[in-house]
Amino acid sequence: MADNTAAVPNDVMERLRAAIDRNFQDQVAFLQKLVQFRSLRGEEEPVQDWLAKQFEKRGYKTDQFSLAEVGLMRHPKAAPMDDIPLEGSRQVVATLDNSGKGRSLILQGHVDVVPEGPLDLWADPPFEGIVRDGWMIGRGAQDMKAGVSAMIFALDAIRSAGFVPDGRVHLETVTEEESTGNGALATLMRGYTADACLIPEPTGHTLTRAQVGAIWFRLRVRGTPVHVAYSETGTSAILSAMHLVRAFQDYTKAINAKAVSNAWFGAVKDPIKFNVGIIKGGDWASSTAAWCELDCRLGILPGETPREAMDGIARCLAEAQKSDSFLSSNPAELIWSGFQADPAACEPGSAAEAALAAVHERVFGRPLDERLSTAVNDTRYYTVDYGIPALCYGPYGIGPHAFDERVDLESLRKTTLSIALFVAQWCGLRTA
């Protein structure tokens, strides 16, 4: 079966479905093991080592490399990583190349997860991967280790059904998706490109049509410490920081007022989000705070570049400081601390989208819906910088970055079949 322009025959689809069903208990156990790795930023090496071994056991040609090995920071789109050593952030690419004539494909997922927060606010331990009532619960179960398991077991099903892809497939697990995107960028710099890319983020079986960009920045604010009894003679860095937060909230409202005319997000209410995610400051309850540090994130509308967004952030900060008697003479330090992510769109009409839409409708019995994302994903590097059609499509879950994050296991089963059929239709299959 080498004709990758034709629909996958029904008998082949049923063989793939049966293979996924046979393997599904193993897939759930595999996902549970993935969730049990506490793969926070900078701590992904154990899970990447384990995944590399899983790929090698399957006979895939496996490449492990660090961000340092590709000269990451020479790339104009590399985001700052001053707090994480490049040498310790490792990527894994497994390649299946059967020297066929089909189109090539990248299947990519990230293994980094965000911190779990206070354990007493979870109903279940976040790194056990507990299965209950058809759900798997745990940090990263939804975002996006379920998708990682789906792309791996989709290829397992193809093999179990007696086929191999007729085109080259790169199976990639990356880091840094939650903070910079540098992991995905590193794979492209390493030379791993293809005719299309699919990233199975938890989209609830929809296609991400467009996404905002994002900028991370840190504000270091100073104050004049005095005893609280004489607070009028000093200044509080915490109160000054609050003044800056209010200024950025107003700035975000102004951006969203203009967003109604944006070609992609005009119908989305307040698509640009400003967030203060971390705040630290002060040394003593009876002293005015000598310092305060804020870690912030601001979205970017399509049509704007990260550089333009950064210039806007700098202008907002400068204007806010002009109106404050202390900050006007003692300005906060502005540090670019992570994401400098382009907004991106999945332009309609690609052959890859047509193939995904066709297989989705066969699996789910309804047309492929689309979504507009006010978060970012790694497809932007493929589309914006490398001209590779990139699709973001994956299973259904609840609570990304939240307490009691979970993924629907039946959704995962069907998504795995969608991906297996997509590989079959895009790359073509032939008998093993």
PERARA-V995483 format. One record per run of one state. SS is the DSSP state (alpha for helix, beta for strand, coil for the rest). FROM is the first residue (numbers start at 0). LEN is the number of residues. Records with the same first field share a line. If there is no record, write none. Layout:
BEGIN
SS->FROM-LEN + FROM-LEN
END
This chain:
BEGIN
coil->0-9 + 36-3 + 40-4 + 57-3 + 70-1 + 74-11 + 88-1 + 96-8 + 110-2 + 113-5 + 121-8 + 132-2 + 137-3 + 160-2 + 165-3 + 174-7 + 189-6 + 199-7 + 211-1 + 222-1 + 224-2 + 233-1 + 235-1 + 261-12 + 281-5 + 287-3 + 300-5 + 322-10 + 341-2 + 345-5 + 364-5 + 373-5 + 385-3 + 392-4 + 398-7 + 427-1 + 431-1
alpha->9-27 + 44-13 + 66-4 + 71-3 + 85-3 + 118-3 + 140-20 + 181-8 + 227-6 + 236-25 + 305-17 + 350-14 + 378-7 + 408-19
beta->39-1 + 60-6 + 89-7 + 104-6 + 112-1 + 129-3 + 134-3 + 162-3 + 168-6 + 195-4 + 206-5 + 212-10 + 223-1 + 226-1 + 234-1 + 273-8 + 286-1 + 290-10 + 332-9 + 343-2 + 369-4 + 388-4 + 396-2 + 405-3 + 428-3
END
